[in-house]
């Protein structure tokens, strides 16, 4: 796998930087993320800007590990390139709150390269991508359940 180009601040579109916390049951399970993340990088959907492993013990204590220190993530060593410097200790503390006791996960800072054409178009029109937010899964699930109920009303009754 080829190493991504060296990162420099002028090549990063600030409008497209976001973060994700991906939680899994244990450190060995992190290996299951490697093919998907590698594919996202290879297809230029995202560029990894920072990546750390957070491990929350059963006692609530959080340990932070660099990718190169986690054997199950060996496949990412060539993918991540020269990254870092985007996450503060405060960021790590906030992100670790998303992990349940006894689980671990990766905290990723990425540039959402799939949106570069939209960002460029906004810039050409005198604008920019100004905000974004992930919608909580429970809210999406509620909407999907409501849609399914409307599409398949219970039998024996009239649709209101």
N, C-alpha and C positions, 0 to 999 in steps of 0.2 A: 504494500500500500504506500503510495507516495505521500510525502509529508506536505501539509498545506503550506501556502506561502507564508512568509514571515508577517506577523501582524504589526501594523503601525497605526497610530490613532487617525491619520488622515484617510486610511482605507476603510475605516469602520463607519457605518452609517448610524449615528447616534439615535435616530428615530426608530431603529429596528432592533435594539438591544433589549432582551428580556431574560427572565430567569425561570427555571423550573426546579422543583424538588420532586424527584422520582423515588418513591419508597418501595422497598422490598423486604421480605422477612429477615434476611440475614446477609452477611458479606458474600457468601458463596453465590447467592442468588443474583448478585450484581452482574455476574458473567452473562446472564441472560439478556442484559441490556446492550451488550457490546455490539452484536450484529446490527441492531436497529440504529444505534447512534452512529456507528461507522457508515452505514448506508446513507443517513441524513447528511453526513459530512461529504461523502463521496459524490452525492448528487447535487451538492451545493445548496441544499435546502436550508441548512444552518451552518454557521461557523462557530466553533466552540471558542469562547473567549476566556472562560474560567471554569474549572471543574474541581470539586472536592468531594470526598466521601464523608458523610456524617453517620456516626453510629451511636444510637441512644441505647444505653444499657437498661436493664430491668430496674435499676435504681434511679434512672432519669439522667444520669451523667452522660454527657455527649463527648465523644472523641472525634477529632477531625483528622482525616488521613489524606495524604496526597495520592493521586492515581498510581504513581510508581511504587507505592508501598502496599498496594492491594493486589494480590496475585490474581484474583478472579477478573480484574480489569486489564490484564496484560495486553489484551488485544486493542486497547485504546491508546497505548503509548505512542504509536505512530499517527494516530488520528488527531490527537489533541494539539500537536504542534507546540509552539511557544506561547503559552497562555498564562494568565494570572494577573493579579493586581486589581481585579474588579471587586473582590469581596473583602469586606472589613470583618473584624471580629463581631461587630454588632449584626451584620448581615447573617453570619453563621449562626448566631444565637437566635435570631428571628426565624430563619429557615428551619432550624432544628425543632422548633415548636410544632412543625407539621408532622414530625415522626412520632409514632406510638412507641411506648416503652418496649424495649427488646427488639427493635427493628433498625434498619439502616437505610441509607439512600444516597443518591448523588444530588448535589446542588450544582446546577449548570447555569452558566451565563452564556447566552448565545446571541449571535446576530442572525435574525430571521431573514436570510438571504432570499428566500422565496418571495418576499415582499419588496425587493429592490425596484422592480419596475413600477410598482405603485408609488413608492417613495420618490422615485425620479419624476414621475408624472405630476405628483403633488408639488414638488419643487419647481418644475417647469411652469406650473400654473400659479406660482407665487405662494404656495402653501407648504405644508409638511404633515406627516403623520404625527398628531398631537397627543394621542393617548390610546391606551388599550388595557384590557384587563381580562383575565380568565374568569369565565362564569363558573360558579361553584357547581360541581357535578350533581348535587342534590337538586339544584334548580333546573338543570337541563333534564334530569330524569323525570321531574314533575311535569315539565312541558311535554316531553315525549309520551308520558303516560296519559296526559290529557288528550293529546292528539290521537292516540290509539283508541281511547274511549269514544271519541267523536267518530272515528272511522268505523268502529265496530260496536254500535250501541247494543245494550243488553236485549236479548230476545223477549218478546211478550209485552213490550212497552213502546209507547210512542216516543219519538225523539222530540225533546222540548224545542 
